[in-house]
Amino acid sequence: MTPPRPDVATERRAEIIEAALSCFMRKGYANTTMDDIVAESGLSKGTLYWYFDGKEDLFEAALLSIFDSLAQKSLEDMEAQTAADQQLRAGARSLVDLAREMEGYFGLMVEFWSQNQRQGEAAIEVWGDMLTQYQQAIAAVFERGDQSGTFRTVDADALAWMMMAAYDGLAAYQMIMPDLDLERISETFIETLLKGLSADESGS
């Protein structure tokens, strides 16, 4: 099979991922077959296997592409701000958006990793690298605020992980309680965090 042109390859890969996600969301990971994805995409089975080794590889690539896209947007939203407190507010808003977007995929992730522990190890390593990249970006905001005199000195690495964990928890809670007001909860959390971070001893 002749390798596709790079521009076509990117488009075709995106088409396959979109079709796969539709199938996974509709039928679940275990009940989705490559034939289902072939039918959904309208492409040949040979084309799918040209880009992906199998269902496991395709599932990992699909979820990673979603998270990477949303995480990159979140980083861009933070970088668009100049002041550290505004960067954290922008990051918090993006994390709420991320929690909403990922809501439907958490169950699939759990299903996949419970059934594919060995195959999932590689994906977990990639996820870990992406999470670390995001954590470092948040920690840099805390450090920037400290250096500018806006924030008091804190353990930036630890606090960044804690902030991310808080929003991961909210995303998980929303699966159980979809009526949670994530915006209100997030605003309360981030404003309380900023008050505690204030270099002004009064916290004002």
Secondary structure, DSSP 8 states (H G I E B T S, - for coil): -----HHHHHHHHHHHHHHHHHHHHHH-TTT--HHHHHHHHT--HHHHHHH-SSHHHHHHHHHHHHHHHHHHHHHHHHHT--SHHHHHHHHHHHHHHHHHHHGGGHHHHHHHHHH-HHHHHHHHHHHHHHHHHHHHHHHHHHHHHHHHTSB----HHHHHHHHHHHHHHHHHHHHH-TT--HHHHHHHHHHHHHHHHBSSTT--
